[in-house]
Every structure is written in structure tokens, then in C-alpha cells.
Amino acid sequence: MNIATFSFIVFGVLLNALAQLLLKAGARNVGEIHLTMSNWFAVGLKVATQLPIIGGLTCYVLSVVLWIIALSRVDVSVAYPMLSLGYVVAAVGAWYFFGEVLNLQRLAGISVILVGVFLLARS
């Protein structure tokens, strides 16, 4: 895999992880969502007008564009497992921005993911 292809994959994954973090920020702004037949439109409107959610959806669209470019250049059996880097970025971002816990078990899982991605990138 050349550096350009790897860059499309990594930037696509980073945008995808950023999308998750923005969606979480928007969801925090909205609060816990309880949908009913009578409030679904008002809740949907509140969710749809959150700037972090709009930003998150925009990041998703951009990540899909980069992902399609990457898939045109590399086997899906190599590219798809690279998406697991998003778990690493999202976990660290959630810890940093939202105070979520990164305990020893989660750090061990992140380490396994990083080793796996390293091995795939070398193939």
C-alpha cells in the first residue's frame, strides 16, 4: 500500500471518528432522548438543528468520499480492518473531551488494535 492510499484510509477513519465525537457532543446538548408518538417531530427538529450533529454528519459524508477513493485503490480485506483505528481515536477523544474512562482493559484492547493495523499496513 502506498502513502497516498494509506492517507486516504487514515483521513477517512479520522473524519469518521471525529463524526462520532461531534454526534456525542450534540447528543449531550440535547440530553437523554425519549421518543413518543407525540414528541418525535419536536425531538427530531431539536436533534437536527444541533451544530455538532450537523458537523458530525458532514464529517461522515466526507469520510465516505475518502473511503470510496481508498477502496478504489486497495483490497477491501486490507482497508476494512483499518476502520478499527477509529475505535482508538474515538476512545481517546471520548476520554479527553467527555471524561470517559480508559481503564486497563480498554487500553489493552486499543493496543491489540494498533498491532493489528500495523501488521495490515505492512502487507
C-alpha positions in Angstrom: 0.0 0.0 0.0 1.5 3.4 -0.9 1.4 6.5 1.2 -1.4 8.2 -0.8 -3.7 5.2 -0.3 -2.8 4.9 3.3 -3.5 8.7 3.7 -7.0 8.3 2.2 -7.7 5.5 4.6 -6.3 7.3 7.7 -8.0 10.6 6.9 -11.3 8.8 6.2 -11.0 7.0 9.5 -10.1 10.2 11.4 -13.1 12.0 9.9 -15.3 9.1 10.9 -14.1 9.2 14.5 -14.5 13.0 14.6 -18.1 12.5 13.4 -18.7 10.1 16.4 -17.3 12.7 18.8 -19.4 15.5 17.3 -22.5 13.4 17.4 -21.8 12.6 21.0 -21.4 16.3 21.8 -24.7 17.1 20.0 -26.4 14.3 21.9 -25.1 15.7 25.2 -26.6 19.1 24.2 -30.0 17.5 23.6 -30.0 15.4 26.7 -31.4 11.9 27.0 -33.8 11.3 24.2 -37.2 9.6 24.8 -39.3 9.4 21.7 -43.0 9.1 21.8 -45.7 9.4 19.1 -46.4 13.0 20.3 -42.9 14.3 20.5 -40.9 12.7 17.7 -41.1 15.7 15.4 -40.0 18.2 18.1 -37.2 15.9 19.3 -36.1 15.3 15.7 -36.0 19.0 15.0 -34.0 19.7 18.1 -31.5 17.0 17.2 -31.3 18.1 13.5 -30.5 21.7 14.5 -27.6 20.9 16.8 -24.4 22.3 15.2 -22.2 19.4 16.5 -24.6 17.0 14.9 -24.6 18.8 11.6 -20.8 18.9 11.8 -20.7 15.2 12.6 -22.9 14.3 9.6 -20.8 16.5 7.4 -17.7 14.6 8.6 -19.4 11.3 7.8 -20.1 12.4 4.2 -16.5 13.5 3.7 -15.2 10.3 5.2 -17.3 8.2 2.8 -15.9 10.1 -0.1 -12.3 9.4 1.1 -13.3 5.8 1.8 -14.6 5.3 -1.8 -11.3 6.6 -3.1 -9.3 4.3 -0.8 -11.4 1.3 -1.9 -10.7 2.0 -5.5 -7.0 1.6 -4.7 -6.8 -1.2 -2.2 -8.4 -4.6 -1.4 -11.4 -4.3 1.0 -9.8 -7.1 3.0 -6.9 -4.7 3.8 -8.9 -1.4 4.0 -11.9 -2.5 6.1 -9.9 -3.7 9.2 -8.2 -0.3 9.2 -11.5 1.2 10.3 -10.7 -0.2 13.7 -8.3 2.8 14.1 -11.5 4.8 14.5 -12.1 2.9 17.8 -8.7 4.1 19.1 -9.3 7.7 18.1 -12.8 7.8 19.4 -11.8 6.2 22.7 -9.0 8.7 23.3 -11.2 11.6 22.1 -14.0 10.5 24.4 -11.6 10.3 27.3 -10.1 13.7 26.5 -13.3 15.6 25.7 -16.0 13.8 27.7 -14.1 12.4 30.6 -14.9 8.8 29.7 -12.9 6.1 31.4 -9.9 4.4 29.7 -9.2 1.6 32.1 -6.5 -1.1 31.7 -8.8 -3.5 29.8 -9.7 -0.8 27.2 -6.1 0.2 26.8 -5.2 -3.4 26.2 -7.8 -3.6 23.5 -6.5 -0.5 21.9 -3.0 -1.9 21.9 -4.2 -5.1 20.1 -6.0 -2.9 17.5 -2.8 -0.9 16.9 -0.7 -4.0 16.5 -3.2 -5.4 14.0 -3.4 -2.3 12.0 0.4 -2.1 11.9 0.6 -5.7 10.6 -2.1 -5.0 7.9 -0.4 -1.8 6.8 2.8 -3.8 6.1 1.0 -6.4 3.9 
